[in-house]
């Protein structure tokens, strides 16, 4: 059984990172306070938000709590961002 996220993030994970960024900005939290509140190491947080590694569902759930949103809110925001920028679909340039 594979545990944790493996390999580079796909477009959905990148859109998820972008959605978390939107909620982070809205929350007024710093990235440090977010990952610390979520019980995440800086290395894990930045590996996921940069797209080097995909998010797990547990990651999204942990990050949603200090952001004051639900994992579903994050998924819906990621979907909305994908619809707004269909040409990029979360790809990093």
C-alpha positions in Angstrom: 0.0 0.0 0.0 1.3 3.4 -0.9 1.1 6.0 1.8 1.2 9.8 1.3 1.5 11.7 -1.9 4.0 10.6 -4.5 5.3 12.2 -7.6 4.7 15.7 -9.0 1.3 17.2 -8.7 -1.2 17.0 -11.5 -3.4 19.9 -12.6 -6.0 19.2 -9.9 -3.4 19.4 -7.1 -2.1 22.6 -8.6 -5.6 24.1 -8.7 -6.0 22.9 -5.1 -2.8 24.8 -4.1 -4.2 27.9 -5.8 -7.5 27.5 -4.0 -5.7 27.2 -0.7 -3.8 30.4 -1.6 -7.0 32.2 -2.2 -8.4 31.2 1.2 -5.0 32.0 2.8 -5.1 35.5 1.5 -8.7 36.0 2.6 -8.0 34.6 6.1 -5.2 37.1 6.8 -3.1 34.2 8.2 0.6 33.8 7.2 1.7 30.7 5.5 3.7 29.8 8.7 0.7 30.2 10.9 -1.4 28.1 8.5 1.0 25.1 8.3 1.7 25.2 12.0 -2.0 25.3 12.8 -2.5 22.4 10.4 0.3 20.4 12.1 2.3 20.4 8.9 6.0 20.9 8.5 7.2 23.8 6.3 8.9 21.3 3.9 5.6 19.4 3.5 3.5 22.6 3.0 5.8 24.1 0.5 6.4 20.8 -1.4 2.6 20.7 -1.9 1.9 24.3 -2.6 4.7 24.5 -5.2 3.5 21.4 -7.0 6.5 19.2 -6.3 4.2 16.8 -4.5 0.5 16.2 -4.6 -1.9 17.0 -1.8 -3.5 14.2 0.2 -7.1 14.5 1.3 -5.8 14.6 4.9 -3.6 17.6 3.9 -6.6 19.5 2.5 -8.7 18.6 5.6 -6.0 19.8 8.0 -5.4 23.0 6.1 -9.1 23.8 5.8 -9.6 24.0 9.6 -7.4 27.1 10.3 -8.7 28.7 7.1 -12.2 28.4 8.4 -13.5 26.6 5.4 -14.4 23.0 4.5 -12.4 20.6 2.2 -15.4 20.9 -0.1 -15.0 24.7 -0.2 -11.4 24.2 -1.3 -12.5 21.7 -3.9 -15.2 24.0 -5.2 -12.7 27.0 -5.4 -10.2 24.8 -7.3 -13.0 23.9 -9.7 -13.9 27.6 -10.1 -10.3 28.5 -10.7 -10.0 25.8 -13.3 -13.0 27.1 -15.1 -11.7 30.7 -15.1 -8.4 29.7 -16.6 -9.1 26.6 -18.7 -6.0 27.1 -20.9 -3.6 26.7 -18.0 -5.6 24.2 -15.8 -3.3 24.9 -12.9 -0.1 24.4 -14.8 2.9 26.4 -13.4 4.9 28.5 -15.9 
